[in-house]
Amino acid sequence: MLRHLDIRDLLIIDRLELAFQPGLNVLTGETGAGKSILLDALGFVLGWRGRADLVRAGANQGEVVAVFELPADHRAHQVLEEAGLPVGAELILRRVNAADGRKTAWVNDRRASGEVLRALSDVLVELHGQQDDRGLLDPRNHRAMLDDFGGLAALRAAVAAAWSERARTLKALGTAEARLEEMRREEDFLRHAAGEIAALAPRQGEEAELDARRRLMQAAEKMREDVARAAAALSLDGAEGQIGDARRWLDAVVDRAEGGLDAALAALERAMVELSEAQSEVARFADTLVFNPAELEETEDRLFALRGLARKHGIVPDDLERFGADLEARVAALDGGAEEIAGLRAAHRDAVAAWREAADRLSHARAEAAGRLDAAMAEELAPLKLERAVFSTVLAPAEPGPSGADQVTFTVATNPGAPAGPLNRIASGGELSRFLLALKVCLTRDDSGLTMIFDEIDRGVGGATADAVGRRLSALSRDGQVLVVTHSPQVAALGAHHWRVSKAVTDGMTLSRVEPLAPPERIDEVARMLAGDTVTAEARAAARALLAAAGQGG
């Protein structure tokens, strides 16, 4: 629950420190005193999107600090953990608005985004006014509200997942059908081109090999003569014989050379080894120059065929093998296309059936939750002097989608026999506020730990009806915390804690003040609310009676 709210330099507030309590906290004051500014300040620190010009005139920045007390099982702990923020029994939110519009926020002394603040807001505070900004009156939100009331999140998630699978299979089917149709338009080309490449059976790198072989064969005649001369020069009649003669002549005198010829003889030995290797390589190369004259023609034909086919398809010869494999794959897909389409159609039918089954389960659960919500509303309306009204949750077919196939609308008939219709069209202002209070209570009764804020929920009602509204708010606050901005003395008298909002001009500047009221001061404030500008003894007596009836006399 909200424990402290510290506001500095916001609008017409220079400095306020408020310590809220469990139970029903009421805030009263004359119109324009600044009660809405407190809600603006709280909304600002919670990341709500609101007015931009919040900084008090003349100040460099405005700042709001809110301190919440969190029980161990509060949902805010999960939000903090997911955001990587410190978790504890106390949650401190701080947000600063600079004069130039820049906003900076901290959560438990760590920098945080507005998105994190709003996620925390969803589990910390529930704001409600006659013109409900959370969409109670908007039928587009009623389905989600009913699902939350019924605890149908898992069923709704199953429907959404089934819808995604349905969409995925439909897309896969459409893609496959379009691909098959395109291939059928190219079928003649695909089959001819694939067969042509398969008949040639090209290999990657083959063009370079053929071109090198062709150039070698073209130069072979001249090369054979030179290679033969080189082989003769290296033979026994050439270099081999001369080196052999040199070795014999040196061997004849080596014993008398006193080692002076050892290095020369070793070098000649190495030369003979290298000479032998050179003779072998020359002989091997000479063998490659011997070929069938028809081989040159065959090599040229193969090379020209590779290059011609590559030009035909606008690719390089080395890509022919890969291109042929791709064509064969497309032909195979074409041949198996009908079978693939049949399988995808079956998968889509299964996905549609699975979605329908999940949507039917959700529809049945919604119908059951609608009955429970209507019964809960009936219980809430009676204490609010609306026992003759009938609230109904109407389910109707809707376009299939990720949220199912149901349209949900909250309707009301204010009197027996009267036609039912949307809340904001059937109910008067005073009735509407009570219907929304009852609906808010029903929709949030399982949200333990929420601080509920009601902004002039009692507008348009008075007397016994206002008292009934106040008593329902008081009952609602017994297990938690409720903050009420009110102009109703009946509601104010029922508050466990009373705050008066006022404004005054100090040194030419208008400032708003918020003061906790002791019992005697409460009498004067309730009397003001009863009598207006002039508080009479009769008004004070009536105020004492109201407070005494509410158990708040003093």
C-alpha positions as CSV (number, residue, x, y, z in Angstrom):
1,M,0.0,0.0,0.0
2,L,1.0,3.6,-0.5
3,R,2.7,4.9,2.7
4,H,4.4,8.2,1.7
5,L,4.0,10.7,-1.0
6,D,6.6,13.5,-1.2
7,I,5.9,16.3,-3.8
8,R,8.2,19.1,-4.6
9,D,7.8,22.0,-7.0
10,L,4.9,20.6,-9.0
11,L,2.2,22.9,-10.4
12,I,1.1,24.9,-7.4
13,I,2.7,22.7,-4.8
14,D,6.1,23.8,-3.4
15,R,6.6,21.0,-0.8
16,L,4.2,18.4,0.5
17,E,4.9,15.3,2.6
18,L,1.9,13.0,3.0
19,A,1.9,9.9,5.2
20,F,-1.1,7.7,4.1
21,Q,-2.6,5.0,6.2
22,P,-4.3,1.6,5.7
23,G,-8.1,1.8,5.4
24,L,-10.2,4.6,3.9
25,N,-8.3,7.9,3.3
26,V,-10.5,10.8,2.2
27,L,-9.3,14.0,0.6
28,T,-11.7,16.9,0.6
29,G,-11.5,20.6,-0.3
30,E,-13.1,23.3,-2.3
31,T,-13.2,23.0,-6.1
32,G,-9.9,24.2,-7.5
33,A,-8.0,23.6,-4.3
34,G,-5.6,21.2,-5.9
35,K,-7.1,17.7,-5.2
36,S,-6.5,16.6,-8.7
37,I,-2.9,17.8,-8.5
38,L,-2.3,15.0,-6.0
39,L,-3.5,12.5,-8.5
40,D,-1.4,14.1,-11.2
41,A,1.7,13.9,-9.0
42,L,1.0,10.2,-8.1
43,G,0.4,9.5,-11.8
44,F,3.6,11.2,-12.7
45,V,5.7,9.1,-10.4
46,L,3.9,5.9,-11.6
47,G,4.8,6.7,-15.2
48,W,1.3,7.6,-16.4
49,R,1.0,9.7,-19.5
50,G,-0.4,13.0,-18.5
51,R,0.1,16.7,-18.8
52,A,3.6,17.9,-19.7
53,D,3.8,21.2,-17.9
54,L,4.2,19.9,-14.4
55,V,7.1,22.0,-13.0
56,R,6.1,24.8,-10.7
57,A,6.7,28.3,-12.2
58,G,10.1,29.5,-11.3
59,A,11.5,26.1,-10.2
60,N,14.3,24.2,-12.0
61,Q,12.6,20.9,-11.7
62,G,9.7,19.1,-10.1
63,E,10.1,15.9,-8.1
64,V,7.8,13.2,-6.7
65,V,8.8,10.3,-4.3
66,A,6.3,7.6,-3.5
67,V,7.0,4.9,-0.9
68,F,5.0,1.6,-1.0
69,E,4.9,-1.2,1.5
70,L,4.9,-4.6,-0.2
71,P,3.9,-7.9,1.4
72,A,6.0,-10.9,0.5
73,D,3.5,-12.2,-2.1
74,H,3.0,-8.9,-3.8
75,R,3.0,-9.0,-7.6
76,A,5.4,-6.0,-7.7
77,H,8.2,-8.3,-6.7
78,Q,8.0,-10.2,-10.0
79,V,8.0,-6.9,-12.0
80,L,11.1,-5.8,-10.1
81,E,12.9,-9.2,-10.6
82,E,12.2,-9.2,-14.4
83,A,13.5,-5.6,-14.6
84,G,16.7,-6.6,-12.6
85,L,15.8,-4.1,-9.8
86,P,16.3,-4.5,-6.1
87,V,13.4,-6.3,-4.3
88,G,12.4,-5.8,-0.7
89,A,9.6,-5.0,1.7
90,E,9.7,-1.3,0.7
91,L,9.4,0.1,-2.8
92,I,10.7,3.6,-3.4
93,L,9.8,5.3,-6.6
94,R,11.3,8.7,-7.5
95,R,10.8,10.7,-10.7
96,V,12.1,14.1,-11.6
97,N,10.7,16.4,-14.3
98,A,13.2,19.1,-15.5
99,A,11.9,22.5,-16.6
100,D,12.9,21.6,-20.2
101,G,10.6,18.6,-20.1
102,R,13.2,15.8,-19.5
103,K,12.0,13.1,-17.2
104,T,14.2,10.8,-15.1
105,A,13.0,7.9,-12.8
106,W,14.6,5.7,-10.1
107,V,13.2,2.6,-8.6
108,N,14.8,1.6,-5.3
109,D,17.7,4.0,-6.1
110,R,18.3,2.4,-9.6
111,R,17.6,4.2,-12.9
112,A,14.4,2.9,-14.5
113,S,12.3,3.5,-17.6
114,G,8.8,4.8,-17.8
115,E,7.8,1.3,-19.1
116,V,9.0,-0.2,-15.8
117,L,7.1,2.4,-13.8
118,R,3.9,1.7,-15.7
119,A,4.3,-2.1,-15.2
120,L,4.6,-1.4,-11.4
121,S,1.6,0.9,-11.6
122,D,-0.5,-1.9,-12.9
123,V,0.1,-4.0,-9.7
124,L,0.3,-1.1,-7.2
125,V,-2.6,1.3,-7.9
126,E,-6.1,1.2,-9.4
127,L,-7.5,4.6,-10.4
128,H,-11.2,5.1,-10.9
129,G,-13.3,8.1,-11.6
130,Q,-16.8,8.7,-13.1
131,Q,-15.1,9.1,-16.5
132,D,-13.1,6.0,-16.1
133,D,-9.8,6.3,-18.0
134,R,-9.1,2.6,-17.7
135,G,-11.9,1.9,-20.2
136,L,-14.7,0.4,-18.1
137,L,-17.2,2.0,-20.4
138,D,-15.5,0.9,-23.6
139,P,-17.0,-2.4,-24.9
140,R,-13.7,-3.1,-26.6
141,N,-12.1,-3.7,-23.2
142,H,-14.9,-5.7,-21.7
143,R,-13.7,-9.1,-23.1
144,A,-10.3,-8.7,-21.5
145,M,-11.9,-7.6,-18.2
146,L,-14.1,-10.6,-18.1
147,D,-11.1,-12.9,-18.8
148,D,-9.2,-11.3,-16.0
149,F,-12.2,-11.7,-13.6
150,G,-12.6,-15.3,-14.6
151,G,-8.9,-16.1,-14.4
152,L,-8.9,-17.2,-18.0
153,A,-5.3,-16.1,-18.9
154,A,-4.1,-19.7,-19.6
155,L,-7.1,-20.5,-21.8
156,R,-6.7,-17.2,-23.6
157,A,-3.0,-17.9,-24.2
158,A,-3.9,-21.3,-25.6
159,V,-6.3,-19.7,-28.1
160,A,-3.6,-17.1,-29.1
161,A,-1.1,-19.9,-29.6
162,A,-3.5,-21.9,-31.7
163,W,-4.4,-18.8,-33.7
164,S,-0.7,-18.3,-34.4
165,E,-0.3,-21.9,-35.5
166,R,-3.4,-21.5,-37.7
167,A,-1.8,-18.4,-39.3
168,R,1.5,-20.1,-39.7
169,T,0.1,-23.1,-41.5
170,L,-2.1,-20.9,-43.7
171,K,1.0,-18.8,-44.7
172,A,3.0,-22.0,-45.4
173,L,0.2,-23.3,-47.6
174,G,-0.1,-20.1,-49.5
175,T,3.6,-19.9,-50.0
176,A,3.8,-23.5,-51.3
177,E,0.8,-23.0,-53.6
178,A,2.4,-19.9,-55.1
179,R,5.7,-21.6,-55.5
180,L,4.1,-24.6,-57.2
181,E,2.1,-22.4,-59.5
182,E,5.3,-20.5,-60.5
183,M,7.2,-23.7,-61.1
184,R,4.3,-25.0,-63.2
185,R,4.6,-21.9,-65.5
186,E,8.3,-22.7,-65.9
187,E,7.9,-26.5,-66.0
188,D,9.1,-27.0,-69.7
189,F,12.1,-24.8,-69.1
190,L,13.0,-26.5,-65.7
191,R,12.8,-30.0,-67.1
192,H,14.8,-29.1,-70.3
193,A,17.5,-27.1,-68.5
194,A,17.9,-29.7,-65.8
195,G,18.2,-32.5,-68.4
196,E,20.6,-30.5,-70.5
197,I,22.9,-29.9,-67.5
198,A,22.6,-33.4,-66.3
199,A,23.6,-34.8,-69.7
200,L,26.7,-32.6,-69.7
201,A,27.5,-33.5,-66.1
202,P,29.8,-30.5,-65.4
203,R,32.2,-30.4,-62.5
204,Q,33.4,-27.4,-60.6
205,G,36.9,-26.5,-61.8
206,E,36.6,-28.5,-64.9
207,E,36.8,-25.5,-67.3
208,A,40.2,-24.5,-66.0
209,E,41.5,-28.1,-66.3
210,L,40.3,-28.4,-69.9
211,D,41.7,-25.0,-70.9
212,A,45.1,-25.9,-69.5
213,R,45.1,-29.3,-71.2
214,R,44.1,-27.7,-74.6
215,R,46.8,-25.1,-74.4
216,L,49.3,-27.8,-73.6
217,M,48.3,-30.0,-76.5
218,Q,48.3,-27.0,-78.9
219,A,52.0,-26.2,-77.9
220,A,53.0,-29.9,-77.7
221,E,54.7,-30.2,-81.2
222,K,57.2,-27.4,-80.6
223,M,57.6,-28.4,-76.9
224,R,58.4,-32.0,-77.9
225,E,61.5,-31.0,-79.9
226,D,62.9,-28.8,-77.1
227,V,62.2,-31.4,-74.4
228,A,63.9,-34.1,-76.5
229,R,67.0,-31.8,-76.9
230,A,67.0,-31.2,-73.1
231,A,66.7,-34.9,-72.4
232,A,69.7,-35.6,-74.7
233,A,71.7,-32.8,-73.0
234,L,71.1,-34.5,-69.6
235,S,71.8,-38.0,-70.8
236,L,75.0,-40.2,-70.7
237,D,76.1,-38.5,-73.9
238,G,75.7,-35.1,-72.4
239,A,75.9,-33.8,-68.8
240,E,75.7,-37.2,-67.1
241,G,78.7,-38.5,-69.1
242,Q,80.8,-35.4,-68.5
243,I,80.1,-35.4,-64.8
244,G,80.9,-39.1,-64.7
245,D,84.2,-38.4,-66.5
246,A,85.0,-35.6,-64.0
247,R,84.4,-37.9,-61.0
248,R,86.7,-40.6,-62.5
249,W,89.5,-38.2,-63.1
250,L,89.3,-36.7,-59.6
251,D,89.0,-40.2,-58.0
252,A,92.4,-41.0,-59.6
253,V,94.2,-38.2,-57.7
254,V,92.1,-37.9,-54.6
255,D,94.5,-40.0,-52.5
256,R,97.3,-37.6,-53.1
257,A,95.2,-34.4,-52.7
258,E,95.3,-34.5,-48.9
259,G,91.5,-33.9,-48.7
260,G,91.6,-30.9,-51.0
261,L,89.1,-32.6,-53.4
262,D,86.7,-34.1,-50.9
263,A,84.2,-31.1,-51.1
264,A,84.4,-31.2,-54.9
265,L,83.6,-34.9,-55.1
266,A,80.7,-34.5,-52.6
267,A,79.3,-31.7,-54.8
268,L,79.5,-33.9,-57.9
269,E,77.7,-36.7,-56.0
270,R,74.9,-34.2,-55.2
271,A,74.8,-33.0,-58.7
272,M,74.4,-36.5,-60.0
273,V,71.4,-37.0,-57.7
274,E,69.8,-33.7,-58.8
275,L,70.6,-34.6,-62.5
276,S,68.8,-37.9,-62.1
277,E,65.7,-36.2,-60.7
278,A,65.7,-33.7,-63.6
279,Q,66.0,-36.6,-66.1
280,S,63.0,-38.3,-64.5
281,E,60.8,-35.1,-64.6
282,V,61.8,-34.3,-68.2
283,A,60.9,-37.9,-69.2
284,R,57.6,-37.7,-67.3
285,F,56.7,-34.4,-69.0
286,A,57.7,-35.8,-72.4
287,D,55.1,-38.6,-71.8
288,T,52.3,-36.0,-71.4
289,L,53.1,-34.6,-74.8
290,V,52.2,-37.9,-76.4
291,F,48.4,-37.9,-77.1
292,N,45.9,-39.0,-79.6
293,P,45.3,-36.1,-82.2
294,A,41.6,-36.6,-81.7
295,E,42.0,-35.8,-77.9
296,L,42.6,-32.1,-78.7
297,E,39.3,-32.0,-80.7
298,E,37.4,-33.7,-77.9
299,T,38.9,-31.4,-75.3
300,E,38.0,-28.3,-77.3
301,D,34.4,-29.6,-77.9
302,R,33.9,-30.2,-74.1
303,L,35.4,-26.8,-73.2
304,F,33.2,-25.0,-75.7
305,A,30.1,-26.9,-74.6
306,L,30.7,-25.9,-70.9
307,R,31.2,-22.3,-71.8
308,G,28.2,-22.2,-74.2
309,L,25.8,-23.7,-71.6
310,A,27.1,-21.3,-69.0
311,R,26.5,-18.3,-71.3
312,K,23.0,-19.6,-72.0
313,H,22.1,-19.4,-68.3
314,G,24.0,-16.2,-67.6
315,I,26.5,-17.9,-65.1
316,V,30.1,-18.8,-65.0
317,P,31.1,-22.4,-66.0
318,D,32.1,-23.2,-62.4
319,D,28.5,-22.6,-61.2
320,L,26.9,-25.1,-63.7
321,E,27.1,-28.0,-61.3
322,R,25.4,-26.1,-58.5
323,F,22.9,-24.6,-60.9
324,G,22.0,-28.0,-62.2
325,A,21.5,-29.3,-58.7
326,D,19.1,-26.4,-58.0
327,L,17.2,-27.1,-61.1
328,E,16.9,-30.8,-60.2
329,A,15.6,-29.9,-56.8
330,R,13.0,-27.6,-58.3
331,V,11.9,-30.4,-60.7
332,A,11.7,-32.8,-57.7
333,A,9.6,-30.2,-55.9
334,L,7.4,-29.9,-58.9
335,D,6.9,-33.6,-59.1
336,G,6.2,-33.8,-55.3
337,G,4.3,-30.5,-55.1
338,A,0.8,-32.0,-55.1
339,E,1.7,-34.2,-52.2
340,E,3.3,-31.3,-50.3
341,I,0.2,-29.2,-50.8
342,A,-2.0,-32.0,-49.6
343,G,0.1,-32.3,-46.4
344,L,0.0,-28.6,-45.8
345,R,-3.7,-28.4,-46.3
346,A,-4.2,-31.2,-43.8
347,A,-1.9,-29.4,-41.3
348,H,-3.9,-26.2,-41.7
349,R,-7.2,-28.1,-41.2
350,D,-5.8,-29.5,-38.0
351,A,-4.6,-26.1,-36.9
352,V,-8.1,-24.6,-37.5
353,A,-9.7,-27.5,-35.6
354,A,-7.3,-27.0,-32.7
355,W,-8.1,-23.3,-32.6
356,R,-11.8,-24.0,-32.7
357,E,-11.5,-26.4,-29.9
358,A,-9.5,-24.0,-27.8
359,A,-11.8,-21.1,-28.6
360,D,-14.9,-23.2,-27.6
361,R,-13.3,-24.0,-24.3
362,L,-12.6,-20.3,-23.8
363,S,-16.2,-19.4,-24.8
364,H,-17.6,-21.9,-22.3
365,A,-15.3,-20.6,-19.6
366,R,-16.4,-17.0,-20.5
367,A,-20.0,-17.9,-20.2
368,E,-19.4,-19.4,-16.7
369,A,-17.4,-16.3,-15.7
370,A,-20.1,-14.0,-17.0
371,G,-22.6,-15.7,-14.8
372,R,-20.3,-15.3,-11.8
373,L,-19.7,-11.6,-12.6
374,D,-23.4,-10.9,-12.9
375,A,-24.1,-12.6,-9.6
376,A,-21.2,-10.6,-8.0
377,M,-22.6,-7.4,-9.4
378,A,-26.1,-8.1,-8.1
379,E,-24.6,-8.5,-4.6
380,E,-22.7,-5.2,-5.0
381,L,-25.6,-3.2,-6.4
382,A,-28.0,-3.8,-3.6
383,P,-26.0,-2.0,-0.9
384,L,-25.5,0.9,-3.4
385,K,-29.3,1.5,-3.6
386,L,-29.5,-0.1,-7.0
387,E,-31.2,-3.3,-6.0
388,R,-33.8,-3.0,-8.8
389,A,-31.1,-2.7,-11.5
390,V,-29.9,-5.7,-13.5
391,F,-26.3,-5.9,-14.7
392,S,-25.7,-8.4,-17.5
393,T,-22.6,-9.6,-19.3
394,V,-23.7,-10.3,-22.8
395,L,-21.7,-12.7,-25.0
396,A,-22.2,-12.6,-28.8
397,P,-20.3,-14.2,-31.8
398,A,-17.4,-12.1,-33.1
399,E,-14.9,-12.4,-35.9
400,P,-12.4,-15.2,-35.1
401,G,-9.1,-14.0,-33.9
402,P,-6.3,-14.6,-31.4
403,S,-8.7,-13.8,-28.5
404,G,-11.3,-16.2,-29.6
405,A,-14.7,-15.7,-31.2
406,D,-16.7,-13.9,-28.6
407,Q,-17.8,-10.3,-28.2
408,V,-18.4,-9.3,-24.6
409,T,-20.5,-6.3,-23.6
410,F,-21.5,-5.1,-20.1
411,T,-25.1,-4.0,-20.1
412,V,-27.5,-2.7,-17.5
413,A,-31.3,-2.3,-17.1
414,T,-31.9,0.3,-14.4
415,N,-35.5,-0.8,-13.7
416,P,-37.4,-4.0,-14.0
417,G,-38.9,-4.4,-17.5
418,A,-36.7,-1.6,-18.9
419,P,-34.5,-2.5,-21.9
420,A,-30.9,-3.2,-21.2
421,G,-28.2,-1.2,-22.9
422,P,-24.6,0.0,-22.5
423,L,-23.7,1.5,-19.1
424,N,-23.0,5.0,-20.3
425,R,-26.2,5.2,-22.3
426,I,-28.7,3.8,-19.9
427,A,-27.5,5.0,-16.5
428,S,-27.7,8.6,-15.2
429,G,-24.7,10.3,-13.8
430,G,-25.3,9.2,-10.2
431,E,-26.3,5.7,-11.2
432,L,-23.3,5.4,-13.5
433,S,-20.9,6.2,-10.7
434,R,-22.4,3.5,-8.5
435,F,-22.4,0.9,-11.3
436,L,-18.7,1.7,-12.0
437,L,-17.9,1.4,-8.3
438,A,-19.6,-2.0,-8.1
439,L,-17.9,-3.2,-11.3
440,K,-14.5,-2.0,-10.1
441,V,-15.0,-3.8,-6.8
442,C,-15.9,-7.0,-8.6
443,L,-13.1,-6.9,-11.1
444,T,-10.4,-6.2,-8.5
445,R,-11.6,-8.2,-5.5
446,D,-8.8,-10.8,-6.1
447,D,-6.1,-8.1,-6.6
448,S,-4.7,-8.0,-3.0
449,G,-2.2,-5.3,-2.3
450,L,-3.7,-2.8,-4.7
451,T,-4.1,0.8,-3.5
452,M,-7.5,1.8,-4.9
453,I,-8.1,5.5,-5.8
454,F,-11.5,6.9,-6.5
455,D,-11.7,10.3,-7.9
456,E,-15.1,11.9,-7.2
457,I,-16.9,8.5,-7.6
458,D,-19.7,10.0,-5.6
459,R,-20.4,12.8,-8.1
460,G,-24.1,13.2,-8.8
461,V,-25.3,11.4,-5.7
462,G,-26.3,12.6,-2.2
463,G,-28.1,11.7,1.0
464,A,-28.7,8.1,1.6
465,T,-27.2,7.1,-1.8
466,A,-24.0,8.9,-1.0
467,D,-23.9,7.3,2.4
468,A,-24.3,3.9,0.7
469,V,-21.4,4.7,-1.6
470,G,-19.3,5.7,1.3
471,R,-20.1,2.6,3.3
472,R,-19.2,0.4,0.3
473,L,-15.8,2.2,0.0
474,S,-15.3,1.8,3.7
475,A,-16.0,-1.9,3.5
476,L,-13.7,-2.2,0.5
477,S,-10.9,-0.6,2.5
478,R,-11.0,-3.0,5.5
479,D,-8.5,-5.4,3.9
480,G,-6.4,-2.8,2.1
481,Q,-6.1,0.9,1.3
482,V,-8.6,3.2,-0.5
483,L,-8.0,6.8,-1.3
484,V,-11.1,8.9,-2.2
485,V,-11.3,12.4,-3.6
486,T,-14.8,13.5,-2.6
487,H,-17.2,16.4,-2.4
488,S,-19.7,14.3,-0.4
489,P,-19.9,14.9,3.3
490,Q,-21.5,11.5,3.8
491,V,-18.5,9.8,2.2
492,A,-16.0,12.1,4.0
493,A,-17.6,11.2,7.4
494,L,-16.9,7.6,6.8
495,G,-13.1,8.0,6.2
496,A,-10.7,6.5,8.7
497,H,-8.2,9.2,7.8
498,H,-9.2,12.7,6.5
499,W,-7.0,15.1,4.6
500,R,-8.1,18.7,3.6
501,V,-6.7,20.2,0.5
502,S,-6.6,24.0,0.3
503,K,-4.8,26.8,-1.5
504,A,-3.6,30.2,-0.4
505,V,-1.6,33.1,-1.8
506,T,1.8,33.6,-0.1
507,D,4.1,36.4,-1.3
508,G,2.1,36.7,-4.4
509,M,2.2,33.0,-5.2
510,T,-0.7,30.6,-5.1
511,L,0.3,27.4,-3.3
512,S,-1.7,24.2,-2.5
513,R,-1.6,22.7,1.0
514,V,-2.7,19.3,2.3
515,E,-3.3,18.8,6.0
516,P,-4.3,15.8,8.1
517,L,-7.4,16.6,10.1
518,A,-7.9,15.8,13.8
519,P,-11.5,15.1,15.0
520,P,-12.4,18.7,15.8
521,E,-11.1,19.9,12.5
522,R,-13.0,17.1,10.7
523,I,-16.2,18.5,12.2
524,D,-15.5,21.9,10.6
525,E,-14.6,20.4,7.3
526,V,-17.7,18.2,7.1
527,A,-19.8,21.2,8.2
528,R,-18.3,23.2,5.3
529,M,-19.1,20.5,2.9
530,L,-22.7,20.5,4.2
531,A,-23.3,24.3,4.4
532,G,-21.0,25.8,1.9
533,D,-19.1,29.1,2.5
534,T,-20.9,30.0,5.8
535,V,-20.6,27.3,8.4
536,T,-23.5,27.5,10.9
537,A,-24.0,25.9,14.3
538,E,-26.6,23.7,12.6
539,A,-24.1,22.6,10.0
540,R,-21.6,21.7,12.8
541,A,-24.4,19.7,14.6
542,A,-25.2,17.9,11.4
543,A,-21.5,17.2,10.9
544,R,-21.2,15.7,14.4
545,A,-24.2,13.5,13.7
546,L,-22.7,12.3,10.4
547,L,-19.4,11.5,12.0
548,A,-21.0,9.8,15.0
549,A,-23.1,7.7,12.7
550,A,-20.0,6.7,10.8
551,G,-18.2,5.9,14.1
552,Q,-15.8,8.8,13.6
553,G,-17.3,11.2,16.1
554,G,-15.0,13.3,18.3
